[in-house]
Amino acid sequence: MEKVFLNDKLVDSAKACVSVTDSGFLYGAGLFETMRADNGVVFSLKDHLDRLFFSARSLSIPIELTYDRKYITDAIYKLLKANKLIDARLRLTVTSGPMAQEDEQQKPTLLITAAKLTPYPDEYYKTGVMVVLSPFRQNVAEPTYGHKTTSYFSRMLALKWAHQKRAAEALWFTVDNRLAEGCISNVFLVKDSILYTPFIKTPVLAGVARKTVCQIAFRDSVELVEKDLYIDDVLGADEIFLTNVIMQILPISRVEKHDVGAGKPGPMAKKLQQKFKEFVQTECRESNGSTSSP
């Protein structure tokens, strides 16, 4: 039976229980990380944990009072081993925990799950995908934006709406009409061989895959510009692609009825797809075997 790691031990997934007073369940007071393991190694685990602990401090979710990075790292690798997984999709969820009485200290809930990695269809990468424009807007004053919180209902609502229109994703804009991100991805544009992406402070999620693309661009001398982008930039782009650690680099061929560039994956996306795969392979191959918990 599939195992999960809950709080302090491995348990059968069917027997894992969270308190009915858990603040994550009641109020969405939690954070999560979606990660991938290749060759038994979690890609960019340090970046995921950096983001998790930064957001926890910013949003007053008391992770560090109970769990440190080594504990979580060890738990992840125990879970991979218990489920006999080499290539996996993992989800790490931390909430503020059960609601405490006035004289009690609130203890966070830690849940880690892992399943076999199921990649996006090959056809998506060969032909590109269609995206739509989200009917919703990001409010720059919302304190949870820029953090990967479990308050994800609006994202899932927009993504479901996109899927109903046979689109793979929905692009979000801010209330002042700046391009932000996808429901579950960051977004990059290409114009005249220059790579563009919105500022982190837009705000957008500091995606691990986004960071990887920026590292590759810097290493390979690809000009990268962070700036405010608008609908005209989207419609005028030569290429557009999405990023997250599961999809890696997913090219967009259409924005609703509008073809992007030639209406198929462009040279920059193809080049970065290969570079991204090599980046992951290098990190995960070099890390495997060097320590028991990379």
Secondary structure, 3 states (H helix, E strand, C coil): CCEEEECCEEEEHHHCCCCCCEHHHHHCCEEEEEEEEECCEECCHHHHHHHHHHHHHHCCCCCCCCCCHHHHHHHHHHHHHHCCCCCEEEEEEEECCECCCCCCCCCCEEEEEEEECCCCCHHHHHHCEEEEEEEEEECCCCCCCCCCECCCHHHHHHHHHHHHCCCCEEEEEECCCCEEEECCCEEEEEECCEEEECCCCCCCCCCHHHHHHHHHHHHCCCCEEECCCCHHHHHCCCEEEEEECCCEEEEEEEECCEECCCCCCCHHHHHHHHHHHHHHHHHHHHHECCECCC
